[in-house]
Amino acid sequence: MKINKIIRFIPSIIWMSVIFYFSSRQTTGIGGTNETNRFLILKSFHLIEYAFLAGLLSLAIFKKKWVILIAYLYAISDEIHQSFVPGRTSRLRDTLIDLIGILIGIFIIDKIFSKKKQV
């Protein structure tokens, strides 16, 4: 029983590692030189990666408040991590964008599972 709980977290841990890897890299060259395009592309990455994380965490943890808490604490720790990476910055705004992604991910998972229950 306990091993099944641990196994359910493996996809989330792998995805957190992917986020950590990309946070360790510089973003120069992404989005070109147009600042608006660059901003939209980079912030879209935030939304997508944290929506995906929330979805994976939802499969491991069934309580939404815990999914939100864990994913958001990870987003905060990721921004702190970025403050130590040359060429990267740490911004509260990015954690709020991550939080929106987390909420979107939970919404999508809820919709998927509510449809399965209806069928």
DRENBA-855292 format. One record per residue: z, y, x of N, C-alpha, C, O, CB in turn; residue in three letters. Coordinates in steps of 0.2 Angstrom, whole numbers, plus 5000, padded with zeros to 4 digits. Each point is the difference from the previous one (the first is absolute). Glycine has a CB too. Example, Ala and Ser with C-alpha at 12.3 -4.5 7.8 and 13.67 -1.06 7.14 Angstrom:
2
503949725066500050064996500050065004500349995005500349954986ala;499050115007500150065004500350054996500150065003498949915003ser;
# end
This chain:
119
500049945004500050064996500050065004499650054999501049894992met;499850075014500150065004499450015005499850055001501449934999lys;498549965002499350015004499550034996499650045003500749865004ile;499650084986499550034996500150085000499550045000500549854993asn;500650135007500150084999499850035007499750055000501349934992lys;499149995013499850025007499250005000499750055003501449915003ile;498649994992499349995000499750064996499450025002500749855000ile;500250154993499750054995500050075004499550044998500949904992arg;500050075015500050065004499550005005499850065003501449954994phe;498549945005499650005006499450044999499850045005500549844997ile;499350124993499550054999500250075001499650045003499849884989pro;501250105005500250075001500250025007499850055002500649944986ser;499949965015500150015007499450015005500050045004501149904994ile;498450025000499450005004499650074998499850045005500149844995ile;500150144994499750074998500450065003499750055003499949904987trp;501150045011500450055003499850015007500050055003501049934989met;498949965011499750005007499450035001499850045005500849864997ser;498950094993499450045001500150074999499750045004499749864991val;501050125001500150084999500350025006499850065003500449934985ile;500349985015500350025007499550005005500050055004501049904993phe;498550005003499550015005499550065000499950045005500149834995tyr;499850144993499650064999500450075002499750055002499649884989phe;501350075007500450065002500150015007500250055002500449934987ser;499349975015500150005007499350035004500050015006500849904993ser;498750104997499450025002499850074998500350034995499349865005arg;500150155005499850074998499550004994499649954999500650085013gln;499750024985499650014994499350045002499650024996501449974996thr;499050035014499450045002499449964999499949945001500750125007thr;498949984989499349964998500049984993499449994998500549985014gly;500750024985499949984993499950064995500350055000500549865003ile;498750084993499850064996499650055003499850054996501249934998gly;498850025012499650055003500350065001500650005001498549954994gly;500550115005500350065002500250044994500450055000499049955010thr;500449994984500150034994500749994998500249944998498650054998asn;501650065004500849994999500149974993500549964999499750145009glu;499449934987500249974993499849935000500449964997499350154998thr;499749875007499949935000500549955004500249954998498650085001asn;501450005007500549965004500650004996500349945000499250105010arg;500850014987500650004996499949954995500549954999499750175003phe;499349884994499949954994500049935002500349964997499150134997leu;500249905012500049935002500649975003500249954998498650085005ile;501650015001500649985002500549994995500449955000499450115011leu;500349984984500550004995499849944995500449974997499850155004lys;499149874998499849944996500349935004500249964996498750115000ser;501049935010500349945004500849994998500249954999498950075010phe;501250044991500749994998500149974993500449964999499950145008his;499449934988500049974993499849935000500449964997499350154999leu;499849875007499849935000500449955004500249954997498750095002ile;501349985007500549955003500649994997500349955001499250095010glu;500850024986500749994997499949974993500549974998499950135009tyr;499149914989499949974994499949925001500349964997499150144999ala;500349885010499949935002500749975002500149954998498750075005phe;501650025000500649985002500549994994500349955000499650115011leu;500149984985500450004994499849934996500449974997499750165002ala;499249865000499849944997500249945003500249954997498850115000gly;501049945010500249945003500849995000500249944999498950075009leu;501350044992500750004999500249984993500549964999499650135010leu;499549934986500149984993499949934999500349974996499350145001ser;500049855007500049935000500649975003500149944998498650075002leu;501650025004500649975003500750024997500449965000498950045011ala;500750064986500650034997499750024993499550034999501150015012ile;499849944984499850014993500350064997499850024995500149865004phe;500550155005500350074997499750065003500050015006501149934992lys;498650104998499650055002500450055004499850035005499649964985lys;501350025008500350055004500149985007500050045005500649994985lys;499549915012500049975006499450015004500050015006500949914990trp;498550065001499450015003499950075002499750025005499849894988val;500650145002499950075002500550025006499850045004499949994984ile;500949955012500550025005499849975007499950045005501049964986leu;498949945009499849975006499350035003500050025006500649874990ile;498950125000499450025002500150085002499750025005499749904987ala;501050125004500150075002500450005007499850055004500149984983tyr;500649935013500350005007499649985006500050035005501149954989leu;498449985004499549985006499650065001499850015006500249874991tyr;499850164998499550055001500450065004499750035004499749944985ala;501250045009500450055004500149975008499950045004500750004985ile;499549905012500149975007499350015003500050015006500949914991ser;498650074999499350015003499950075003499750015005499949894987asp;500650155004499950075002500450015006499850045004500049994984glu;500849945012500450015006499749975006500050035006501049974987ile;498749945006499649975006499550045002499850015006500549884989his;499350145000499450045002500250065004499650035004499849944986gln;501250065010500250065003500149985008500050055004500649994986ser;499449905012500049985007499449985003499949995006501249974992phe;498350044997499449985003499650065002499950054996500149854996val;499750115014499650055002499550024995499649954999500750035013pro;499650084986499450024996500249994992499550014996499749965014gly;501450004989500149994993500650054998500450025004499249864996arg;500550134993500550044998500449974995499849954997499650155005thr;501249924996500449974995500150054995500250065001500449875007ser;499250064985500150054995500349964994499849954998499250115006arg;501449984993500349984993499549994995500049964996501150105007leu;498449994997499550004995499649935000499949974995499950155007arg;500149855004499749935001500449954996499849954997499750085014asp;501249974990500449954996500050014993500049954996500850055014thr;499150064987499950014993499349974998500049984994500850135006leu;498749905004499449974998500049925000499849974996499650135009ile;501049885000500249935000500349974994499949954997500250065016asp;500450034985500449994994499550004994500149954995500950105009leu;498549994995499550004995499649935000499949974995500050165005ile;499949855006499749945001500449944998499849954997499650105013gly;501349954992500449954998500149994992499949954997500850075013ile;499350044987500050004992499449984997500049964995500850135006leu;498649925002499449984998499949925001499849974996499750145007ile;500849875003500049935001500449964995499849944997500050085015gly;500850004986500449974995499750004993500049954997501050095010ile;498650024992499750014993499449945000500049974995500350165005phe;499349875005499549955000500349934999499749964996499650115012ile;501249914996500349935000500249994993499949944997500450065015ile;500150054985500249994993499449994995500149964996500950115007asp;498549964998499449994995499749945001499849964995500050165006lys;500149855005499849945002500449944997499749964996499850085014ile;501149974991500549944997500150014992500149954997500550055014phe;499350064987500150004992499449974997500049984994500750135007ser;498749905002499449974998500049925000499849974995499550135008lys;501049885002500149925001500449984995499949944997499950075015lys;500750024986500549984995499750004993500249954996500750095011lys;498650004992499750014993499549944999499849984995500350145006gln;499649865005499549944999500349944999499649954999499750115009val;
# end
